[in-house]
Structures are given as C-alpha cells and as structure tokens.
Amino acid sequence: MKFTLGSLFLANAATLSGAERRLRECEACRLYFKERASRKIGICDWDVRATGRPTSFATAKELGFDGVQVSYQIEGEDALSDKANRPKFVAAAKESGSAIASLCMGFLNSQPLATSPEGVAWVEDCISAMVDLNVCNVLIPFFGNADMSRNPEHVPLVIEKFKQLAPIAERNRKTLSIESTLSAEEHLRIIEAVGSDAVKVYYDVANPLIYKKGYDIFHEMELLGKRNLISEIHFKENRNRLGDGDVNFPKVRETIEKIGYQGWIIVEGSTSGDWRESQIANVQFVRRLFEQ
C-alpha cells in the first residue's frame, strides 16, 4: 500500500476511539517512512573510477551507496562481453553487500546503435549478460556520435533496431532504456513506433539543463511516469554537488512520489573538489531528500 501525507489519517478515523486512532495513525506513519527510507541509491561505476570493473562495488559501498550501475563493455580484462567475467561481478557485489542496479552501454555514444553493423548483436549479448547477472535494466545512450537531435536520420534506424531487439528483451523480461537529448514527446513517438513494453526511458534530471533544451523536467517526468515509462533515474548536477546547482531536487522528489516511481536513484557525476568527498555528500543529500 502506498501512503502519502494526505492519506495518513484513515477515512473512518472519526468513528474510532482516541487510542485506536492514534494507533492507526502511528502505523500509517511507520509504513510511510519505511517506504521512503527503503529507496535504493546507486552510483555509476565510472564515478567511482572503476568503469566496467568488479572493484566498483566495494568502493560504492564504502562511500555509502546501495549499488552500482555497471558498464557493459566489449573490450578489456573484465569486459562483460566475455561470459567468463560475469561471475566475478556477481561475486564482488555479494562480497561487498552491494547490488548491481543496472547496466550501461556507454561505448554506444561513440559507436552508435543506429549505424554500427554490430549494434544489434552487442545489445543482444548485453541482454544475455543481464540474465547472467540477474539485472533487469540497461541504459542505451544516445549522445556524442549517437545524438539523435543532431542526427535525426538516426531515428528510423534506431526504431528498426529496437524492433529487432524488443522481442528478445521481452522473452527475457528485460528493459532497454533510452537516454538521449530528445524530449519526452519524442521519446514517446519512438516507443510507440517500436510497440513494446520492453523499451522505456532512462530519465536524467539534469540533461534538459546541461544540453540547454528548455524542457520542463517535471512535465516530462509526469508525462512519462504516468505511463510507467521511466525505467530508472539519474540524479545529476552540472559541475556541482547535488543540491548546489540548478536542479530543483525537492520538486523532483515530489514528482517522483506523484508518479509512484519506486526504482533506483543513480547518482552520476556531480562533483566539486575531491570526488570521494563529493560522492559521500551526494548520497547523504539524496537520503535526506527522501526523508523530508
């Protein structure tokens, strides 16, 4: 059951005795704050200086995070494209008491899904890695060379690639998440053209500000959220720690609660000065934010 501040007093409270009413109200408050306190907070592995490496979990735990967004890579000693490496990530997460929150295919920014001949095969193998790691969600980014705003001719190609990949994701109960500089409405058009519940949006609350798109963050979150199309959320500031920049995080929190989003909050970037101190401050900021 979901509680909001307005629902803490039960509808029939007037018919209860004072003691019974206080007991019900106390229980409602306990469940309400338990729900809020249970929100999981993660960090990107590149922000703990361990891109695509199992060592990211211990560092994230030390800083106070619950889990890590892990980079799926196709090259390197620990690349998840090598099936033999996957148990190392599972073991490292378990040993640290941390979790694998999601995956990210960051290399697709330089080798776009739309135009790379190997693109579909890469994502298909990433779905295989998600099965082995027991992870539900992968971020598929569209920045840099893959930016669909600057390369609108990529959009129909991306739709076609997702049409090939969506049935595979559906069979394995995995989610393919688009993060880009497009608006919520443009994301919706892509998702509707693909026609699959396996394709959603990875929402970054700072992207509309950083890329100067002028989108209304809260309208976007509500538009996507009411359709259950936000798979995961990045909390980020541009060249500042969380709470020290331009993002209205109290309103972000209100919007998250309004749309009923219960997934991971993943901190990305948002450093000023020492990166470790910044990330400790960031995770503490997010915890305080959801305790308000």
matplotlib code that plots the C-alpha trace (Angstrom):
import matplotlib.pyplot as plt

x = [0.0, 1.3, 0.9, 1.0, 0.9, -2.7, -3.6, -2.1, -5.5, -7.8, -11.1, -13.1, -10.9, -13.8, -15.5, -12.5, -11.6, -8.7, -6.4, -7.4, -7.0, -3.5, -2.5, -3.7, -2.0, 1.3, 1.2, 0.4, 3.4, 5.7, 4.8, 5.0, 8.5, 9.6, 8.7, 10.6, 13.6, 13.8, 14.6, 17.8, 20.6, 23.3, 26.2, 27.7, 30.9, 32.7, 32.1, 34.0, 36.9, 36.2, 34.5, 33.4, 35.4, 34.2, 36.1, 33.4, 31.1, 33.4, 34.2, 30.5, 29.6, 32.4, 31.0, 27.5, 25.7, 23.5, 24.5, 26.3, 25.3, 27.8, 29.3, 28.8, 32.0, 33.1, 36.9, 39.1, 40.2, 36.8, 34.6, 31.1, 31.0, 33.3, 30.9, 33.7, 33.9, 30.3, 30.6, 33.3, 30.8, 28.2, 30.7, 32.1, 28.6, 27.7, 31.0, 30.7, 27.0, 26.2, 24.0, 24.1, 21.4, 21.6, 23.9, 25.0, 26.4, 28.3, 30.5, 27.4, 27.9, 31.0, 29.7, 26.0, 23.4, 21.8, 24.8, 27.1, 26.7, 27.4, 24.9, 22.1, 24.5, 26.1, 22.7, 21.6, 24.7, 24.2, 20.7, 22.5, 24.7, 21.7, 20.3, 23.5, 23.8, 20.1, 19.8, 16.5, 17.6, 20.2, 20.8, 21.3, 22.7, 22.4, 24.9, 28.0, 28.1, 24.8, 22.9, 19.5, 18.9, 21.9, 21.3, 17.6, 18.2, 19.2, 15.7, 14.1, 17.2, 17.0, 13.3, 14.2, 17.0, 14.7, 12.0, 14.6, 15.7, 12.5, 11.2, 14.4, 14.2, 10.5, 11.3, 13.9, 11.9, 14.5, 14.2, 16.0, 16.2, 16.8, 18.7, 19.1, 18.7, 15.2, 12.1, 9.6, 7.2, 9.9, 10.8, 7.1, 6.9, 9.9, 8.5, 5.1, 6.7, 8.6, 5.4, 6.9, 6.7, 10.4, 11.5, 11.4, 13.2, 16.2, 15.5, 18.3, 17.0, 19.9, 20.1, 17.5, 19.5, 23.0, 22.1, 20.0, 17.0, 14.5, 12.3, 10.2, 11.7, 8.6, 6.2, 8.4, 8.6, 4.9, 4.2, 6.5, 5.8, 2.0, 2.6, 5.2, 7.8, 10.6, 12.9, 15.5, 16.6, 19.9, 20.4, 23.0, 24.2, 26.4, 29.8, 28.3, 27.4, 23.8, 21.8, 24.4, 23.3, 20.2, 18.1, 15.1, 15.5, 12.7, 10.3, 12.0, 11.2, 7.6, 7.3, 8.8, 6.3, 3.5, 4.2, 4.8, 8.3, 9.9, 13.1, 16.7, 18.1, 21.5, 23.9, 26.0, 28.9, 28.0, 31.4, 33.2, 36.6, 37.5, 35.5, 35.2, 34.0, 31.6, 30.0, 29.7, 27.9, 25.8, 24.5, 23.8, 21.9, 19.7, 18.9, 18.0, 15.9, 13.7, 13.4, 11.8]
y = [0.0, 3.5, 6.2, 9.9, 12.7, 13.3, 9.6, 9.2, 9.8, 6.9, 7.7, 6.3, 7.8, 9.8, 6.6, 5.3, 5.9, 8.2, 5.3, 3.4, 6.4, 7.2, 3.5, 3.6, 6.9, 5.6, 2.5, 4.6, 6.9, 3.9, 2.3, 5.7, 6.4, 2.8, 3.1, 6.3, 5.1, 1.9, 3.7, 2.3, 4.8, 3.7, 5.3, 4.8, 2.8, 5.5, 7.8, 5.6, 5.4, 1.7, 1.7, -1.9, -3.3, -5.5, -3.3, -0.7, -2.4, -2.2, 1.5, 2.3, 0.5, 2.4, 5.7, 4.8, 3.6, 0.6, -0.4, 0.3, 1.0, -1.2, -0.6, -3.4, -3.3, -5.2, -4.8, -5.0, -7.5, -7.5, -7.0, -8.4, -9.5, -12.3, -14.7, -15.9, -12.5, -12.3, -14.5, -12.1, -9.2, -11.3, -12.4, -8.9, -7.5, -10.2, -9.9, -6.1, -6.3, -4.1, -4.7, -4.5, -1.8, -1.8, -1.9, 0.9, 0.5, 3.8, 2.8, 3.2, 7.0, 6.6, 3.6, 4.4, 1.7, 3.3, 2.9, 0.2, -3.1, -4.9, -2.8, -5.3, -8.2, -6.0, -5.3, -8.9, -10.1, -7.4, -8.9, -12.3, -10.6, -9.2, -12.7, -14.0, -11.0, -11.0, -7.4, -6.0, -2.8, -1.5, 2.1, 2.6, 6.1, 8.4, 11.2, 12.3, 10.5, 8.9, 12.1, 11.8, 15.5, 16.3, 13.2, 13.0, 10.5, 8.1, 7.9, 5.5, 3.3, 3.3, 2.3, -0.5, -1.8, -1.7, -3.6, -6.4, -6.3, -5.8, -9.4, -10.7, -8.4, -9.3, -13.0, -12.5, -9.9, -7.2, -3.4, -1.5, 2.2, 5.1, 8.1, 11.0, 14.7, 14.2, 15.5, 13.2, 13.6, 12.5, 9.5, 8.6, 8.6, 6.2, 3.9, 3.8, 3.1, 0.2, -1.1, -2.9, -2.6, -3.6, -0.2, 2.7, 6.0, 6.4, 9.8, 12.2, 15.2, 17.4, 16.7, 19.3, 21.9, 20.8, 20.5, 23.7, 22.1, 24.1, 21.1, 21.2, 18.5, 18.0, 17.9, 15.3, 13.1, 13.2, 12.5, 9.5, 8.4, 8.2, 5.7, 3.8, 4.6, 5.7, 2.7, 4.4, 7.9, 9.7, 12.4, 14.8, 18.4, 20.2, 20.9, 20.9, 18.5, 17.6, 20.4, 23.0, 23.6, 24.4, 21.3, 21.8, 18.5, 19.0, 19.3, 16.3, 14.3, 15.5, 14.5, 11.1, 10.5, 11.8, 9.3, 6.5, 5.7, 3.2, 2.2, 3.1, 6.6, 6.6, 9.4, 10.5, 13.0, 15.9, 16.5, 19.6, 19.3, 15.8, 13.2, 10.9, 13.7, 14.8, 11.4, 10.9, 14.3, 13.3, 10.0, 11.8, 14.5, 12.0, 10.2, 13.4, 14.5, 11.4, 11.6, 15.1]
z = [0.0, -0.9, 1.8, 1.2, 3.8, 2.9, 3.5, 6.9, 8.6, 7.8, 6.2, 9.1, 11.8, 13.2, 14.3, 16.2, 19.8, 20.6, 21.4, 18.3, 16.1, 17.5, 16.9, 13.3, 12.6, 14.1, 12.0, 8.9, 9.6, 10.3, 6.9, 5.1, 6.4, 5.9, 2.2, 1.8, 3.7, 1.6, -1.6, -3.1, -4.1, -6.6, -8.4, -11.9, -11.9, -13.9, -10.9, -8.6, -11.0, -11.8, -15.2, -16.1, -13.1, -10.2, -7.8, -8.2, -5.7, -2.7, -3.4, -3.8, -0.5, 1.3, 0.1, 1.4, -1.8, -2.1, -5.6, -8.8, -12.4, -14.2, -17.7, -20.2, -22.2, -25.3, -24.7, -21.6, -19.0, -17.2, -20.2, -19.7, -23.3, -22.1, -20.3, -18.1, -16.4, -15.4, -12.2, -11.0, -10.9, -9.1, -6.5, -6.0, -5.5, -3.0, -1.1, -0.7, 0.3, -2.7, -5.7, -9.5, -10.0, -13.8, -16.8, -19.2, -22.8, -22.7, -25.7, -28.0, -27.8, -30.0, -31.9, -32.4, -32.3, -35.3, -37.7, -36.2, -38.1, -34.8, -32.8, -32.5, -31.7, -28.9, -27.3, -27.7, -25.9, -23.2, -22.6, -22.1, -19.6, -17.8, -17.5, -16.0, -13.6, -12.7, -13.8, -15.3, -16.9, -19.3, -20.3, -24.0, -24.5, -27.5, -27.0, -28.9, -32.3, -31.4, -30.6, -32.4, -32.0, -34.2, -36.4, -37.0, -39.8, -37.0, -35.5, -38.0, -37.8, -34.0, -34.2, -36.6, -34.3, -31.3, -33.2, -33.6, -30.0, -28.2, -28.6, -27.2, -24.2, -23.7, -23.7, -21.0, -19.1, -19.5, -20.2, -22.9, -21.7, -24.0, -22.6, -25.0, -25.6, -27.1, -25.4, -23.6, -26.5, -29.0, -26.8, -26.7, -30.5, -30.7, -28.1, -29.7, -33.1, -31.6, -29.9, -27.0, -23.2, -23.1, -24.3, -21.8, -21.0, -18.7, -17.2, -16.2, -14.3, -15.4, -19.1, -20.1, -18.3, -19.4, -23.0, -22.9, -24.4, -22.3, -21.5, -18.4, -16.2, -14.2, -17.1, -18.8, -15.7, -15.2, -18.9, -19.0, -15.4, -15.7, -18.5, -16.4, -19.0, -16.7, -16.1, -13.8, -12.9, -12.8, -10.2, -11.5, -11.4, -13.9, -12.2, -8.8, -6.0, -5.7, -4.3, -5.2, -8.8, -10.8, -10.4, -8.1, -6.2, -3.7, -6.6, -8.3, -5.2, -5.2, -8.8, -8.2, -5.4, -7.5, -10.4, -7.9, -9.1, -6.8, -8.7, -8.2, -7.9, -9.6, -8.9, -11.8, -11.9, -9.6, -8.1, -6.9, -5.3, -4.0, -5.8, -2.8, -0.5, -3.3, -3.6, 0.1, 0.2, -2.7, -1.2, 2.1, 0.2, -1.6, 1.7, 3.4, 0.5, 0.7, 4.5, 4.3]

ax = plt.figure().add_subplot(projection="3d")
ax.plot(x, y, z, "-o")
ax.set_aspect("equal")
plt.show()
